Amino acid sequence: MPNDARLGLVVGVTLVILIAVLFFAKDGKTTVAAGNVQTPPATTRPPGPGGGPAPAPGAARLPQKVRSHKVREGESLSSVSKQYYGDGAARVSFLFHANRDKLRAPDYVPIGTVLLVPDLPADIAEQDE
């Protein structure tokens, strides 16, 4: 094999390996540098409730108790809100925001969707009294 072809092969293989390493390191799980594989440092915050990650400092606290509800035919956010909170219309917005990742709009809830139904925060519950 001529020297030019050999050099081209080495450069090509090196570029392919370099690109693969960059894409591998892009997910943030590991960092590859100079042939050493290093894992990122552990989080300095203590774990949150249930062993999950702790909420970021200054983040709003979530309600303590969360139930789930599987939507059946004929149900709406208003009917689910009335069932759990006693007031359908006033709590639809709270229920929608708690399930924003599953719902596109508060007026349409697909059958079979499992909704999270958190307890009302103290400041909202006090307004009812």
N, C-alpha and C positions, 0 to 999 in steps of 0.2 A: 504494500500500500504506500503510495507517495506521501511525503511529509505534509504537503498541503491538505490532503484528504484527511490524514490523521488529526491534524490541528483543527480542521473544521468539525470533525466528529467530536473531539474533546470539548470544543467551545459549545457546540449544539447540545450535548448531553449536560454540560454544566448549566446552561441557560434553562433547560427543562427542569433540572433539579432545583434551581434557584426559584423559579416560578412556582413549583409545587410547594416549596417550603414557605413562600410568602402566602399562598392561599391557605395552607395548613395553619399558619400562625394567625391568620386573619380572624378566626373564630374566638380568639381571646383566651382559649384554654391553656395553650402552651406557647412558649416563646423559644424559637430556635436561633441560637447565635453561636457561631464558630464551632458547630458540631455538638454543642451542649444543649440538652433539653432541660428547660427550667419551668417549673410550675409557678403561677402567679402567687403572691403572698396571700395568706388567709385574711379574711375581713377582720378588722379590729373591733367591730361592734359585737356585743354578745348576741346570741340567737334570741329571736322573739318568741312569742307564745307558740307552743306546739313544735318547737325546734326549728322553725323556719327562720328566714333572715329577719333581722330587727328592722323596724321602720326607720326611715331616714330621720335625722334630727329635724324638728320643726314640721314634720308631716302630720296631717290630721289623724287623730286616733279613730280607728274603726270601732263600731259597736262590739261589745264583748260576745254576745250570743248571736249566732247565725244559723238559721234553719234553711232547709231547701224545700222547694215545691215544684212538682212536675206539672206543667200546664196540660189540662185536659180540654177536650172539645167544648167550645162555648165559653171558656174563661177568658178574661181580659186582665190587664194590670189593675184596673179598677176593682174587679171582683176579688182578685187575690189580695189587694190592699185592704178591702173591706173585711175579708176573712181574718187577716192577721192583725190589722191595726184598728179595726172597728170603724174606720172612715175611709171610704173608697176614693173619693175625688181628691181629698186633701193630701193623701200620701202617695199618690201615683208617681209624682216627680221623684220622691225619695226612693221608691222601689225601682224606678227606671234607672236612676243614677247608680244604684247598687248593682245593677245588671247591665250596665252600658256595654260591656264586652260581648254580650249575647244578643242584645236587641238593637235594631236600627232606629226604631221609633217607638214612642210609648203607646201608639194606637194599634200596633200589630205585634202579637206574641204568637210565634209558631207553636202548634200543638207538639207536645213532647219536650219542649224546652225546660230545662231544670233551672229554676230561678233561685237565687240566694235571697233569703228574707231575713235581713238583720233586724235586731231590736232597734227601736227608735233611740236616737241619742237623747241624753238627759234634757238638753235645751229644747228639743222639739216636744218631748213627752210632757214637759212642764207647761207648755202652751195649751195643752188639752185641759189642764186642771183649772 
